[in-house]
Amino acid sequence: MRWLHLASVATLVGGFFFGSLALRAAAAALSPESAATLSEKAAARFRPWLWIAMAALIVSGVYNVIAMPGHSGRYRTLLIVKLLLVAHVFASGILALRPANARRIRQMTGAFISGFVIILISAYLRRIF
């Protein structure tokens, strides 16, 4: 389950990282029509991976919480903050990959930044458990 959780995080955050940096740079070098086409095609190809990664994260995350009881109050508080950020990443990802979304890059950047903060919180949680 840990492998599934880490692979899903890598897929999700890595995809948003690529979208926010590489697609932005590629789109800047193209005409507006070509940039929109590139963005639409990239979003359509990443959309199934978003849903798969989100489902895998939910399943493996619930399993990890249930399988490892006995956490401290500080751990639970940071876990709640982490889960709120996860909700932001999921919502931003769903919105970013909608067809004909003019704010796609900005939403992917927000999801990437939140995802990076989640990884930092997760590393700390793993250390204090």
N, C-alpha and C positions, 0 to 999 in steps of 0.2 A: 504494500500500500504506500509505503514511503516513496518508492521509485515512481509509482503512478502519480503521486502528488507532485514530486519534483519535476517530472517530465511534463506534466500539464502546466505548471507554473512557467517552465522554460518556453513552452509553446506559446502561451498567452502573452507573457511579458516580452519575449523575443519578437513575436509578431508585431506587437505595438511599437517596440523599439525600431524595428525595420520600417514600419509604416510612418512613424513620426520623423525619422531622420532620412532614410534612403528614398522613400517616395517623395518627400518634400524636395529633396535635391533633384531627383529625376524630373519631377513636375515643373520645377523652375526652369529647366533647360528646354522644355517643350512648349509648343503653342497651347493656348488655353483649351482648345478642343481636344488635342492629343493628351494633354494632362488629365482632363476629365475622363477620357476613355481609359487611360492607364489606371487611374484611381478606381474607377468602377470595376474593371477587370480584376485588379488586385483584391478589392474588397469582396467580390464574389467568390474568389478562390480561397480567401481566408475565412469566410463566414462559416463553413462546416467545421473547420478546425476550432473556431471559437466555441461553438456549441459542444463539441466533443471535449475540449479542455475544461469548459465550465462544468459539465456533467461529471467528469472524472475528478475535478477538484472538490465538488460537493460530496461525492461518494467517499473519496479517500479522506477528506477532512473530517467528516462525521465519524468515520471509522477510527481515525487517529484520536479524536477527542474521547470517544467511548472506550477505546482500548487502553487508554492511559489516564486513569482517574487519579485524584489526589493532588490537584494543583493548588498553589497558593493564591491568595487574593490578588496579589500583584500580577501573577500570571493570567488570571481570569480577566482582570481589567485590561491588560494589553491585548488579550485575545479578542475582547469585544471591540477595541479600537481597530484591530486587524480585520475583523469581520465587517466592520463598517467601511473600511477602505476596500475590501473585497467587493462589497455591494457597489461601491463607486466604480471599480474596474469593470465589473460585469455590465452595469448600466451604460457606462461610457462605451464599452466594446459593442454592445448591441446597437446603440445609437450611431456609433461611428461607421458601422458596416451596413447601414441602411442604404438602399439605392438613392442616387441623386442627392447626396449629402454634401452641402457646400462647406460644412465645418468638420469634415472627416479628419484632417490632419491635426487640428487643435484637440479634438476629442481623443484621438489616439495618443497624442502627447500627454494629455491629462491622465489617461489610463496607464501609460508607461511610467510616469512619475509616481503615481499611487502604487503601482506594482512594485517599483523599486523600493519604496518605503515599506511595503508589506514584507519584502524579502529581508530588509534590515530588522524589522520587528521580529520576524520568524527566527532569524539567527540569534537574537537576544533571548527569545522565549526558549529556544533549544538549549541555550546556555544555562538558564536559571531553573530548568526542570530537573 
